[in-house]
């Protein structure tokens, strides 16, 4: 790795890029599990009730919180990219990154409050 690569990986824009890509990958891995759970409704109400009984464990509640954080991170990162590419202004990239991270944190905290209240 040359010095330009190491310097680029310390830049906040690189971390925003990495978080956006990793959150998208994690969401893509989650979707088959989600659709499998929803498919239990095809077996009738009893099949769905059995599947939904799993969602009462603390581990699943924490995973749901993580999912909301991933969704909000991915949404904010995608919005940041759209604003940078198609917006008429050219501001500092760090402001957009901080806004995206703040949005994701606020969404995660709001969901955690609603989940455990």
N, C-alpha and C positions, 0 to 999 in steps of 0.2 A: 504494500500500500504506500503510495507516495504522500507527501505532505498535503497536497490539495485534497485528497480523499479524506484524510483525518480531520482537516479543518472543516470540510463540508459536513461531516457527520456530527460535529459539535454545534452546528447552526440550528436554531429553533425551527426553521422551515423544514429541515430534514426530519426532525422529530414529529412535526405535524404530518408530513408525508407518511412516515412509518406508522403512526397511530391510525391514520385514515385507512391505510392498506390492511393493517392487522385487525382493526375493528370490522372491516368488510369481510375478511376471511373468517373471523369468528362467527359473524352473523350468517354467513353462507353455510358453515358447519352446523349451526343451530337449527336452521330451517327444516332439514329432514326430520329431526327429533320432534319439532313442533307439529309438523304435518302428520307424523305417526300418532302423536297424542290426539290430534283432532280427528284422525281416521277412526279412533275408537268409538266415536259417536255413530259411525255407520253400523256398529254392532248393537245399537240401541242405547237407551238411557243407562242401563246397568253397566255396560262396557265403559261408557264415558265416566260414570260415577267411580268405578274402580280406578281408572286412570287418573282422575282428578284427586283421588284420595292421596296420591303420592305428593301432591303439591302442598300439603300441609306440613311437611318436614322443614326444619330450619335451613337445611342445606339448599333445598329448592328455593326457599324465599331469598336466600343470599344470591343464588344464581339468577333469579328474576331481577334482583337489583342490578347485578352485573350486566344483564341483558339491556336494561334501560340505559345504563351508563354507556354501553357499547353503541346502542342505537343513537343516543344523543351525540356521542362523539362523532359517529359516522355522518350524521345529519349536519352537524356544525362544521365538520371538515369539508364536506361536499359543498356546503353553502359558501364557505370561505374560498374554495377554489373557483366557484362560479363568479363570486364577486370580484376576485382578482382578475380572472380572465375576461369577463364581460363588462365589468364596471367601468365607468368613464374616468374614474380616479385611480391614482397610483400612490397609495399610502404605504407606510411601513408595514412589512409583513408580520412583524411581531405583534402589532395591534390586533390583526385578524386572528392570529394564533391564540392570543390571550382571550379574545372574545369567544372563540370556539371552545376553549378549555373551561371558561367560566360558565358558558351555557350548559356544557355537559355536567359540570359539577352541580349546578343548580338543579338540573333535571334529576340527577341521581339522589341528591339530598331530599328533594320534594317527594320522590317515589319512596325513599326509605322512611320518611316520616309517615306517609300514608300506609306503608306496608306494616310497620310495627306499632301503629297507633291503635 
